[in-house]
Amino acid sequence: MKLEQSFMDFMLQHQERHHRSYNFLVLLEAIQTAAKYIQYFYQTGSMKNVMGEAGVTNIQGENVMKMDDIADSIVLHYLKRSNQVICAITEEEADPVILNEEGGRYFIYYDPLDGSSNIKHNLPVGFMFAVAKRNLEGPEDNHLRRGSELRAAGIFLIPNGVFTLALADSGVFRFHLDETMTYVKPDSSDNLIMPENPKSWELSFNASNRKTFSAAVQDWLEENEQKYSFRYMGSLAGDFHRLLSNGGMFLYPAIVNHSKPEKNRPKGKLRLLYEADVAAFIAREAGGIAIDEEGRDILDIEPESPHQRTALYVGSKPLVEEMRKRLRG
């Protein structure tokens, strides 16, 4: 009989190897428990009539799905129970949610269900999160952390049962739900590194928006897109999941040439803290890189507000560096 290494066994060895506390394990246990419950509700949602719209909009002005509310409630419940989180910033709440200001050790930024437009079609969505540590050397000022300050970031692909986790300066690892609903790390799964061979690279972007991109981005696409395969499912979590395995570039540029000026988004659409930083941090640990519309490294951007937006170009270094030169040209 062959037994795969469980996620918590893997993390226990990691913490002991690096002489780190178990508080982080308590937090990750809460996060993965929440992910399992979200997985369950998503798989049974059609029978429970929870796959449609909730009839309200969130702080972003977007229609909230019933599953968005369910997933957010689940995550907040288990984060609070862990007693490890000072405050959480979630896509579904306008303000930071204070959980354990005195005894907490971590900040968490998360999107409980990335790709909500896929929910009513039972297509993959993602629970994306990023974890930063409090200041243990002095008083904590609760400032929003840059991506470069993160200690971990992860994506649960739901309902596929795949968990991708990046640990600071340690790499990227993938875990899969087995028949006992335990996340395990297959023996064949080593540190995940984006492939360097351009033959496997893919481009992923919303092609219907291409005419709204800047001239520089449109020109780059015109010159280069025929070199690579094209894949797009309308969810950063899902598209980035593919990209990590195949390499290439996911891009969500700024919208600057829309026929209806009120729909332009010169600063981009994705949220910095719980979407772009998550992808950028994982990409860095997998050998990639991420930039914004000005060619700045995503991980170096100082957050100014909880729901700050940004453009995003993330993926294999050669492709992203090509785009950086074009954006700055």
N, C-alpha and C positions, 0 to 999 in steps of 0.2 A: 504494500500500500504506500502510495506517495502523497505526502502532504506538503502543500505550498506554504511559504512563509507568510504569516498574517501581517497585515499593515502595522498593528500595534507592536508585534515582535520586532519588525524591522525598525520602527521608531525607537523602541527601547534600546536596541543595540546602537542606534545612531547617537542617542543622547548620552549613553554611557561611554561610547568611543570618544566623544568630544567633551566629556566631563561637564555635561549640562544638566540643569534641573529637570524634574519631572513635571513641572507646571505646564510646560509646552505640550506634554503628552495628554494632560487632562483637557486642555483646550482642543487639541486635535480629535480626541475621543468624542467631545461634544459636537464638533463639526461633522465628523463622519456619521454619527448617530442621526443628526439632522438630515444629512444627505440620504440616508437609508429610508427615513420616513417620507421625504419628498419623493423618492423613487417609488415607494409603495402607493402614495396618493396619485402619482402620475400614471402608474400602471393600471390603477383601478378607477381613475377619474371619470371615464366615460360612463361607467355603471353608477357613479355617484352624482352625475350631472354637475361636475365642477370644472369642465374644460372650456366653458364659455367666458364671456366678459362679465366683470363684476358690476358694471354700470357706473363706474367712477373713473377719474383720471388721477395720476400720481403727480408728484412735484415737477416731473418733466413735462406734464401736459399730455401724457400718453395714456391710452385706454388701459386700465388695469384688468387683468384676467383673474378669475376666481382662484386659479392655481397660484398666481403671484401672491395673493393675500395669504393663502394657506402656507406656502413655502416660507414666506417671511415670518409668519407667526411661529412656525416650527423652529426656524433658526434662532430667533430671539429667545425662545423658551430654553433651548439647550445651552445657548451662550450664557444666559443668566444663571442657569443651574450650575454651570462650571465654576463660577466665582473667579474666573481668570481674566475677564475683560473689563477694562475701564469704561470704554464706550464703543458703540458700534455705529458705523455709517452704512446705511442700506439705501438702495435705490427707492424703496417704497416709503421712506420717511423723510419729511422735509428737513428735520433737524437731527443732529446726532442723538443717539439713544444712550443715556447714561445707565450703566449696569452695575458696576462695582468700582466706584471712583476711588475708594480708599484702599481696598485690598487687591484690586486687579493689577495685572502685570502687562496686559497687551491691549492694543487697539486692533480692531478688525473692520475692514471695508469689504462689503460684499454686494453682489447682485444675486438674489435668491433664484431667479429663473431668467437667464439671458436668452434672448430669442423668443420672447413671449408670443410673437405672431405665429410661431410654429405650433403652439399648444393645441389649438382646436383641430389641427391636422395630425396630432399624435406623432409629430416629428421631434427629433432630438433637441433638447434645450440644455442649458448649463447652469450649474450653481458655481459661481466664481467668487473667490475670496482672496484677500491679502491680509497678512498679519505683520504688525510692527510692535516693537517692544517699548515699554515705558522707560523713562530715565531712572536707572537704579542707583545713580551716583549722587543725585540731588533732587530738588523739588521738580515735579512734573508740571509742565505748562500746557499740556493737552494740545499742542500744535499738530496740524495735519502733517503727516510724514510724506516725504518724497519717496518715490519708488526705490531709490538707492538705499533707503533706510529699512526696507522690508526684511523680515527674517524668513518669510515663507509666502508662497502663493500657490493656489491650486484651482483646478477645474474638475467638477464632477459632471460627466456627460450622462444625462438622464433622458430616457430610461435604459441606455446602453450598459450601464453598470461599470463604467470605466472612470478611474480617478487618476488624474495627473497632478503630481505634487513636485514643486521646486523648493529646495532648501538652500539658504544662502551659502554660497561658496562650496556647495556639496553636490549639485547636479539636479537632474530631473528624473523622476521615477514614476512608473505606471503600475496601478493596482486594478484588479478586476473582481467584481462580486462573484463569489462562487455559489453553489447550490444551498449553502447554509447562511447566505446573506452576510458573509464575511469578506472584507476586502483583502485579497491576497496578492502577493508579488510572484508571478511565474518565474521559475528558475532561469528561463531564457531571457528575462527582462533585465537588462543592465541599464546603466545610465543612458538616458535618451539624448542623443545628439542629432541635430538636424543634418541630413546628408549633404555632402559637398558636391555631389555629382549633379550638374544642371539637368541631366536627362530625366530626373525624377521631379524636378521643380514644378510648382503650380502657381498660378496667379489666382487670387480670390478677391473679387470686388463686385459691387452692385453695378452691372453693366448698364442698367437703365439710367443711371446717373452720370454716365461718362461725359455728356455734353455740358454738364454743370460744373465739372472740375476746372481747375485753372488751365491755361494754355500749356504750361510746362508739363503738367501731369498728362494731359491729353496727348501731347507730342510724344512723351515717353511711351505711353501705351501703344500709340500708333506704330512706333518703331520696334517695340519689343514683344508685344503680346503674342505674336505668332510663334515665338520661340518656345512657348511653354503651354502646358495643359491649362484649362480653365475650369475651376470648380467654385461653386457658391451656393450655400444653403440658407443664407440669411440669418445666421447666428454666429457671432464672433466665437463663442465657445466651440461650436461644431466645426466651423471653417478652420479655426486655429488648431484644433485637434488633428485634422488632416495634415496641416502645414508642418506640424512638429515631426510627423513621420516621413513626409515626402520632401520637405524643403520648399523654398519659393518665397512668395510675399503675399500677405494679406494687406489690403489697403482700403481705408475709409477716409478719402481726402476731404478737405473742406469743400463746401458747396458755395460757389461764388458766381456762377453764371446761370442761375435758374431763371426761367422765363417769368416767374412770379417772384420779384425781389424779396418779398416777405419770407420766402422759403429758403433764402440763402443762409448758410451757416458758416461764416468765414473762420470761425474758431474750431469747426468740426462738430460732430454729433456725439461721438462716444464719450463716456464719462471717464475722467482721468483716474480716479482713485480705485474704482472697483471693476473697471473693464480694461482700459489701456495699460495701467500699471501692472495688472495681473499678467496680461499677455507679454508685456515687455520684460518683466522679471523672469518668467518662465523661459522666454526666448534667450535671455542672457545666459541663464544656467545651461541652456542647450546649445550654446555656441552662436546664437543669433543676436539680433539687435533691433531696436524700435526707435522711430523718430516721429516728430510732429510735422505740421505744414511748413514750419520755418527751418526744418532740418535739425532741430534740437533733440538730443536724446530724451526720450520719454521719462526715463528714470531720474533725470536731473531736474525735471520741472518742479518748481515749488508750488504746492497746491495753495490756492487762495480761498476756495470755498468747497464745501462737501460734495457738491454735484457739478463741479467744474468740467467743462467739455473740452475735447481735443480732437484733432485729426490724428490718424494712426497709420503708420507704415511699419509693418513688423514682419520679420522673417530672416532668411539667409543673408548674411552680412554683405556679400558682393552685390546682390540686388538692391538691398536697402541703401547701401552706400552710393550706388548709381543714382537712385532717386534723390538722395540727399544733395548730390552735386547739381542735379537738375533743378531742384527746388531753390537752391541758393544761387543758381546761375542767372 
